[in-house]
Amino acid sequence: MNSAHLRALLEAEPEEREAEIRAMSKAERETIRYLWKLWARRNQLPPRGDWDVWLICAGRGFGKTRAGAEWVRQYARHNPEARIALVGASLAEARGVMVEGESGLLAIAPPDKVPHYEPSIRRLTWPNGAQAFLYSAAEPESLRGPQHHAAWCDELAKWDAASERASRAWDNLVLGMRLGEHPRICATTTPRAVPLMQALVAREESGKVAVSRGTTKDNKEHLPARFLREIRAQYEGTAIGRQELEGELLDEVEGALWSRALLERCRETAPAAEWQRVVIGVDPPASAHGDACGIVVCALGVDGIARVLADCSVERPTPERWARAVAAAARAWSADRVVAEANQGGAMVSAVLRAADIALPLKLVHAARGKVARAEPVAALYEAGRVRHAGLFAKLEDELCGLMAGGTYEGPGRSPDRADALVWALSELMLGKKVGPRVRTLG
């Protein structure tokens, strides 16, 4: 295919392009298979301009990894002397996603241009001599010293922010971008309100950071319908949904007891310690078919850290329904105690829960202070690093970020029912009377 034909194909309308491709021979279709410009969406291609950093800030499933890998492939193709840094949140992710993944560098390369991969020394070498080296953002010092022409950083917002590790990794990388006339970095990530992301986005107006934005829906033709249905059902309408699906960098609410950055620092993929005690906090609705019933499961680990394990809250339930949900959560997590607010009628709350499960280990508590005042000492536990979230709890975290230090609530819904349930559970675990340790195994 000559350059004029390719240019005409790139400029054609989608329907005309599809017709042209259908009319091609098998050999011609194989030739254009690796022409990324032909298949990419506009926001997956490098922007024009004199940028130093191209930040692709988009929702899950957008095609960020493919865009980053294709950018690296093209850079290596045109620069045989290139030394490229591939930086992931960990070495396992750099290897499993950026190199070996479905959209990684090995998978997207034409058969005669596949780079030689040497896992033992973390290096890829293309047939023309260009090289790429793998690094972990969790090891900032590994980026101190090496020099590069270009770099691809994946899931930047996921880099470990503890002890400013993410910022140190970025700074060491940037200080090593000193080969060639114009070193450049491509960073691909789902946005999160962490300091490194916020600092980069703040530089967009300078022109040195070019930001491409996109949503999960942009790539719907290549995503399973079931996946799209499930994530919409779980996250649509939440602030986390705006972040994870729409690719929006959420602003922090000034004066909130919890911030997005704080919650990200507290997140872990799975509980890292055995449990010695499990408590379920319950904030019953004031009336049948009223607000949600907050039901949050928390555990105290043998390491002294509390972990939020599950949000089992139910929306607009009848008393029987929310009571059954509490009983089911207590059985599923082998709860030592259920702590339920009884301000709306202690006898009724007790009777409803007992009817659902006569053996439920129940403790009724009466709120002498407002929800926000009760939340303040629990927020301090988060600040001190004594609470972790074992996963992502979108609706619960939206409510936490709406609790204001001034005593008001500015989050979704009329009342922070999930957040209040969390506060009851963590208060019982961390702020109440101490109990002796009792080891509980995971699972």
C-alpha positions as MATLAB code, in Angstrom:
seq = 'MNSAHLRALLEAEPEEREAEIRAMSKAERETIRYLWKLWARRNQLPPRGDWDVWLICAGRGFGKTRAGAEWVRQYARHNPEARIALVGASLAEARGVMVEGESGLLAIAPPDKVPHYEPSIRRLTWPNGAQAFLYSAAEPESLRGPQHHAAWCDELAKWDAASERASRAWDNLVLGMRLGEHPRICATTTPRAVPLMQALVAREESGKVAVSRGTTKDNKEHLPARFLREIRAQYEGTAIGRQELEGELLDEVEGALWSRALLERCRETAPAAEWQRVVIGVDPPASAHGDACGIVVCALGVDGIARVLADCSVERPTPERWARAVAAAARAWSADRVVAEANQGGAMVSAVLRAADIALPLKLVHAARGKVARAEPVAALYEAGRVRHAGLFAKLEDELCGLMAGGTYEGPGRSPDRADALVWALSELMLGKKVGPRVRTLG';
ca = [
       0.000    0.000    0.000;
       1.519    3.328   -1.056;
       1.525    6.462    1.114;
      -1.185    8.210   -0.946;
      -3.576    5.267   -0.513;
      -2.861    5.132    3.208;
      -3.438    8.883    3.564;
      -6.759    8.591    1.751;
      -7.751    5.721    4.022;
      -6.904    7.716    7.145;
      -8.925   10.702    5.943;
     -11.967    8.671    4.844;
     -15.209    8.599    6.786;
     -15.636    5.482    8.996;
     -18.175    3.810    6.679;
     -16.034    4.456    3.580;
     -12.968    3.170    5.404;
     -14.726   -0.062    6.409;
     -15.850   -0.624    2.818;
     -12.308   -0.042    1.548;
     -10.882   -2.526    4.067;
     -13.484   -5.176    3.205;
     -12.475   -4.887   -0.452;
      -8.798   -5.498    0.310;
      -6.999   -8.775   -0.163;
      -5.957  -10.832    2.852;
      -2.340   -9.730    2.380;
      -3.334   -6.050    2.280;
      -5.456   -6.404    5.420;
      -2.521   -8.061    7.184;
      -0.331   -5.127    6.158;
      -2.617   -2.508    7.701;
      -3.267   -4.558   10.848;
      -0.299   -2.905   12.572;
      -0.983    0.651   11.374;
      -2.053    2.093   14.704;
      -3.097    5.472   13.246;
      -5.711    3.645   11.206;
      -7.384    1.999   14.205;
      -6.774    4.432   17.054;
      -9.249    7.032   18.245;
      -8.056   10.632   18.161;
      -7.568   10.742   21.955;
      -5.324    7.655   21.768;
      -2.811    9.413   19.506;
      -0.068   11.814   20.658;
      -1.203   15.448   20.640;
       0.559   18.112   18.672;
       2.676   20.648   20.496;
       5.922   21.067   22.393;
       4.904   18.951   25.364;
       7.300   17.123   27.684;
       4.661   14.882   29.279;
       1.650   13.341   27.561;
      -0.826   12.340   30.262;
      -3.624    9.989   29.153;
      -6.192   10.413   31.914;
      -9.150    8.138   31.163;
     -11.663    5.649   32.546;
     -11.217    1.908   32.951;
     -11.132   -0.021   29.682;
     -10.527    3.104   27.580;
      -7.479    1.612   25.861;
      -4.769    3.475   27.761;
      -2.332    0.564   27.828;
      -2.617    0.078   24.064;
      -2.040    3.790   23.471;
       1.059    3.810   25.682;
       2.485    0.653   24.140;
       1.914    1.931   20.602;
       3.615    5.220   21.465;
       6.658    3.299   22.715;
       6.637    1.039   19.625;
       6.635    4.012   17.276;
       9.347    5.794   19.271;
      11.562    2.695   19.176;
      10.887    2.252   15.454;
      12.073    5.769   14.575;
      14.947    5.967   17.087;
      17.338    3.003   16.849;
      19.549    4.479   19.569;
      16.631    4.897   21.986;
      16.833    4.015   25.665;
      13.274    3.901   27.027;
      12.098    3.545   30.635;
       9.015    1.417   31.332;
       7.782    2.263   34.834;
       4.916    0.389   36.494;
       3.486    0.499   40.009;
       5.519   -2.680   40.601;
       7.838   -4.842   38.556;
       5.124   -7.490   38.333;
       2.730   -4.964   36.773;
       5.369   -3.550   34.448;
       6.060   -7.060   33.206;
       2.496   -8.418   33.242;
       0.759   -5.378   31.740;
       3.239   -3.223   29.857;
       5.294   -6.018   28.308;
       3.431   -9.335   28.379;
      -0.188   -8.129   28.593;
      -2.872   -8.361   25.902;
      -2.087   -4.798   24.851;
       1.566   -4.925   25.876;
       4.658   -4.396   23.779;
       5.090   -8.031   22.799;
       1.476   -8.474   21.689;
       1.196   -5.361   19.516;
       4.437   -5.787   17.552;
       4.425   -7.025   13.940;
       5.890  -10.558   13.685;
       9.174   -9.300   12.213;
       9.511   -6.436   14.712;
       8.902   -8.212   18.042;
      11.457   -7.029   20.616;
      13.722   -9.592   22.269;
      12.678   -9.792   25.920;
      15.166  -10.675   28.658;
      13.180  -10.868   31.935;
      16.251  -11.585   34.066;
      17.777   -8.212   33.250;
      14.454   -6.408   32.688;
      15.290   -5.406   29.124;
      13.629   -5.403   25.702;
      15.665   -4.960   22.511;
      14.063   -4.225   19.137;
      15.596   -5.541   15.895;
      16.878   -2.040   15.049;
      18.769   -1.760   18.355;
      16.360    0.382   20.418;
      16.098   -0.745   24.038;
      13.600   -0.444   26.890;
      14.196   -1.152   30.589;
      11.648   -2.087   33.278;
      11.431   -0.233   36.600;
       9.189   -0.305   39.648;
       7.835    2.966   41.049;
       7.901    1.252   44.449;
      11.719    1.338   44.198;
      12.469    5.024   43.513;
      16.224    4.571   43.906;
      16.328    2.201   40.921;
      15.566    5.260   38.756;
      18.416    7.267   40.219;
      21.264    7.224   37.712;
      19.888    5.648   34.495;
      19.396    8.020   31.548;
      16.652    7.800   28.959;
      15.356    9.363   25.765;
      11.731    8.479   26.514;
       9.596    6.854   29.209;
       6.199    5.232   29.559;
       4.655    5.313   33.038;
       1.588    3.124   33.548;
      -1.182    3.678   36.133;
       0.598    6.706   37.548;
      -2.138    7.384   40.112;
      -1.712    3.862   41.460;
       1.947    4.366   42.371;
       2.575    3.920   46.083;
       2.255    7.337   47.719;
       3.503    6.153   51.138;
       6.589    8.075   52.297;
       6.282   10.152   49.093;
       7.546    7.109   47.175;
       5.557    7.985   44.038;
       6.857   11.547   43.916;
      10.445   10.399   44.475;
      10.149    7.828   41.678;
       8.790   10.495   39.320;
      11.480   13.015   40.282;
      14.277   10.473   39.769;
      12.806    9.529   36.384;
      12.526   13.155   35.229;
      16.083   13.924   36.357;
      17.261   11.050   34.164;
      15.428   12.268   31.042;
      18.534   13.821   29.548;
      19.265   11.907   26.352;
      18.440   13.312   22.942;
      17.185   16.729   21.942;
      13.694   16.416   23.433;
      13.104   13.623   25.979;
       9.411   12.850   26.464;
       7.242   10.901   28.882;
       3.899    9.212   28.209;
       1.882    8.524   31.363;
      -1.285    6.402   31.216;
      -3.652    6.228   34.176;
      -7.138    6.189   35.567;
      -7.225    9.437   37.574;
      -7.125    9.585   41.335;
      -6.742   12.618   43.545;
      -3.155   11.919   44.564;
      -0.497   14.647   44.764;
       1.486   13.505   41.709;
      -1.613   13.511   39.473;
      -2.764   16.870   40.764;
       0.663   18.408   40.175;
       0.787   17.201   36.566;
      -2.737   18.325   35.690;
      -1.964   21.739   37.210;
       0.791   22.152   34.600;
      -1.542   21.591   31.640;
      -1.957   25.305   30.951;
       1.817   25.717   30.622;
       1.765   23.502   27.524;
       4.500   21.272   28.920;
       1.946   18.687   30.033;
      -0.569   17.643   27.362;
      -3.626   15.857   28.751;
      -5.792   13.467   26.714;
      -9.075   12.527   28.370;
     -11.524    9.725   27.700;
     -14.200    7.468   29.154;
     -14.935    3.772   29.380;
     -17.764    4.248   26.875;
     -15.298    5.498   24.250;
     -14.125    1.904   23.845;
     -17.493    0.154   24.139;
     -17.092   -1.613   20.772;
     -14.168   -3.580   22.204;
     -15.508   -4.252   25.709;
     -17.825   -7.111   26.788;
     -21.430   -5.972   27.182;
     -21.640   -7.772   30.524;
     -18.647   -5.837   31.860;
     -20.229   -2.537   30.841;
     -23.555   -3.460   32.475;
     -21.929   -4.525   35.725;
     -19.693   -1.506   36.191;
     -22.530    0.860   35.339;
     -24.797   -0.854   37.861;
     -22.137   -0.622   40.547;
     -20.617    2.795   39.928;
     -22.883    4.942   37.739;
     -24.165    7.949   39.633;
     -21.320    7.907   42.173;
     -18.309   10.173   42.433;
     -16.077    7.127   42.104;
     -17.960    6.340   38.895;
     -17.048    9.754   37.554;
     -13.451    8.901   38.326;
     -13.254    5.246   37.258;
     -15.631    5.375   34.253;
     -15.608    8.984   33.083;
     -11.917    9.536   33.765;
     -12.566   12.671   35.801;
     -10.022   13.866   38.347;
     -12.248   14.628   41.309;
     -11.746   17.836   43.235;
     -11.363   17.597   46.966;
     -14.075   19.242   49.058;
     -12.332   21.819   51.201;
     -12.903   21.141   54.886;
     -13.987   17.504   54.497;
     -12.912   15.062   57.202;
     -11.826   12.547   54.546;
     -10.135   13.290   51.226;
      -9.759   11.122   48.136;
      -5.998   11.236   48.548;
      -6.285   10.017   52.144;
      -8.518    7.107   51.134;
      -6.143    6.110   48.332;
      -3.261    6.002   50.800;
      -5.346    3.679   52.981;
      -6.282    1.236   50.230;
      -4.989   -2.330   49.927;
      -6.081   -5.042   47.515;
      -6.700   -7.637   50.242;
      -6.457   -7.785   54.043;
      -2.791   -8.211   54.915;
      -3.206   -9.645   58.413;
      -5.266  -12.161   60.352;
      -8.286  -10.836   62.199;
      -8.809  -10.917   65.933;
     -12.263   -9.330   65.933;
     -15.014   -8.564   63.387;
     -17.712   -5.939   63.981;
     -20.624   -4.897   61.772;
     -21.866   -1.339   62.090;
     -25.542   -0.668   61.298;
     -27.310    2.640   60.776;
     -31.018    1.678   60.497;
     -33.339    3.836   58.380;
     -35.701    6.067   60.285;
     -38.747    4.616   58.524;
     -39.763    1.853   56.169;
     -38.788    2.684   52.554;
     -36.852    5.696   53.819;
     -33.107    6.203   53.547;
     -30.589    3.428   53.015;
     -29.670    1.103   55.842;
     -25.932    1.407   56.340;
     -24.301   -1.995   56.946;
     -20.475   -1.978   57.028;
     -18.176   -4.841   58.019;
     -14.868   -3.989   59.743;
     -12.180   -6.130   61.340;
      -9.298   -5.528   63.717;
      -6.116   -7.257   62.582;
      -3.486   -8.813   64.804;
      -1.226   -6.013   63.553;
      -3.445   -3.459   65.321;
      -4.798   -2.074   62.038;
      -8.552   -1.917   61.398;
      -9.800   -2.884   57.942;
     -13.040   -2.127   56.152;
     -13.961   -5.459   54.581;
     -17.399   -4.960   53.004;
     -20.247   -2.532   52.444;
     -23.446   -4.583   52.626;
     -25.800   -1.585   52.803;
     -29.261   -1.818   51.231;
     -31.267    0.977   49.600;
     -34.772    1.911   50.748;
     -35.415   -1.417   52.498;
     -38.299   -2.667   54.592;
     -37.363   -3.479   58.222;
     -37.453   -7.187   57.435;
     -35.168   -6.762   54.435;
     -32.468   -4.736   56.167;
     -32.569   -7.033   59.189;
     -32.033  -10.062   56.943;
     -29.137   -8.254   55.252;
     -27.511   -7.618   58.643;
     -27.987  -11.243   59.703;
     -26.564  -12.488   56.396;
     -23.498  -10.253   56.750;
     -22.973  -11.422   60.338;
     -23.019  -15.065   59.244;
     -20.859  -14.485   56.153;
     -18.136  -12.673   58.107;
     -18.513  -14.597   61.433;
     -19.075  -11.308   63.231;
     -18.230  -11.044   66.914;
     -20.679   -8.189   67.336;
     -23.274   -6.132   65.510;
     -23.402   -2.503   66.638;
     -26.651   -0.772   65.694;
     -27.811    2.767   66.346;
     -31.015    2.725   68.355;
     -32.021    6.398   68.396;
     -34.994    5.728   66.125;
     -36.471    3.232   68.551;
     -34.196    0.793   70.324;
     -36.874   -1.803   71.045;
     -37.956   -1.841   67.398;
     -34.378   -2.171   66.113;
     -33.657   -4.979   68.556;
     -36.882   -6.802   67.765;
     -36.373   -6.595   64.017;
     -32.799   -7.896   64.233;
     -33.693  -10.642   66.702;
     -36.499  -11.775   64.424;
     -34.007  -12.150   61.590;
     -31.531  -14.121   63.699;
     -32.158  -14.888   67.379;
     -28.447  -15.573   68.026;
     -27.192  -12.297   66.576;
     -24.443  -10.812   68.845;
     -26.141   -7.411   69.139;
     -25.140   -4.177   70.866;
     -27.426   -1.144   70.675;
     -25.855    2.308   70.877;
     -27.471    5.697   71.348;
     -26.076    8.728   69.539;
     -25.464   11.618   71.892;
     -23.712   13.642   69.182;
     -24.357   14.282   65.511;
     -22.982   12.072   62.729;
     -20.136   14.430   61.863;
     -19.021   14.864   65.482;
     -18.967   11.080   65.895;
     -16.939   10.779   62.707;
     -14.113   13.130   63.716;
     -12.129   10.712   65.947;
     -12.556    7.972   63.334;
     -11.178   10.293   60.636;
      -8.185   10.853   62.922;
      -7.577    7.081   62.914;
      -7.314    7.228   59.112;
      -4.877   10.142   59.305;
      -2.749    8.132   61.739;
      -2.629    5.174   59.316;
      -4.620    2.879   61.619;
      -7.397    2.039   59.118;
      -7.222    0.356   55.703;
      -9.821   -0.262   53.001;
      -9.597   -3.805   51.637;
     -10.942   -2.797   48.228;
     -12.901    0.033   46.637;
     -16.213    1.032   48.270;
     -17.575    3.695   45.937;
     -20.773    4.830   47.657;
     -19.321    4.598   51.154;
     -16.267    6.653   50.166;
     -18.438    9.281   48.474;
     -20.253    9.756   51.778;
     -17.027    9.923   53.813;
     -15.714   12.681   51.545;
     -18.924   14.645   52.116;
     -18.618   14.821   55.913;
     -17.427   18.343   56.748;
     -15.380   19.391   59.754;
     -17.844   22.210   60.384;
     -20.600   19.729   61.231;
     -22.426   19.607   57.891;
     -22.833   16.921   55.244;
     -22.213   17.768   51.575;
     -22.150   14.301   50.048;
     -24.697   12.308   48.022;
     -28.158   11.584   49.426;
     -29.881   13.129   52.389;
     -27.845   11.338   55.036;
     -24.448    9.561   55.251;
     -25.949    6.237   56.355;
     -23.054    4.080   55.137;
     -20.491    6.411   56.657;
     -22.340    6.376   59.975;
     -22.375    2.576   59.996;
     -18.612    2.606   59.402;
     -18.142    5.048   62.263;
     -20.090    2.798   64.658;
     -18.064   -0.250   63.669;
     -14.651    1.418   63.865;
     -15.530    3.170   67.119;
     -16.369   -0.202   68.636;
     -13.144   -1.758   67.320;
     -10.680    1.060   67.913;
     -12.129    3.562   70.367;
     -14.059    1.366   72.765;
     -12.976   -0.882   75.620;
      -9.978   -3.009   74.670;
     -10.355   -6.766   74.458;
      -7.733   -9.482   74.494;
      -6.493  -10.788   71.184;
      -8.227  -13.726   69.531;
      -6.703  -14.848   66.238;
      -9.050  -15.443   63.315;
      -7.688  -16.815   60.062;
      -8.437  -15.228   56.704;
     -11.080  -16.756   54.459;
];
